[in-house]
Amino acid sequence: MGSAEIQDRSLRTADYTVHSSSPSYNIGNLVAGACTTLQAGIPEVQVGDVTFAVPPPALELGLVVFPLRTDAAGQAKARLCNASEAAIDPANMQTYTFLVLR
């Protein structure tokens, strides 16, 4: 099957991800230009997988989430950075959805 045989908007997350998980985090204060690593224990993750953390809808302006390639089996990671010029203290216990691509 090729891309011509796939209808637009017909694929679901389960069709192109190995696994997904939605842990919650209490990030704490991030100073301007600082980053922190978000981690999620997902048994299906293999070294070399790419993991995306989809942020919550209310993610504060200035925060940016970057995907990371997995360097340890069972651990999904993403990087959350404050790209603003001021400190940001994200709301407590925000949920990020991790998508794992292989």
Order of alpha helices (4+ residues) and beta strands (2+ residues): alpha-beta-beta-beta-beta-beta-beta-beta-beta
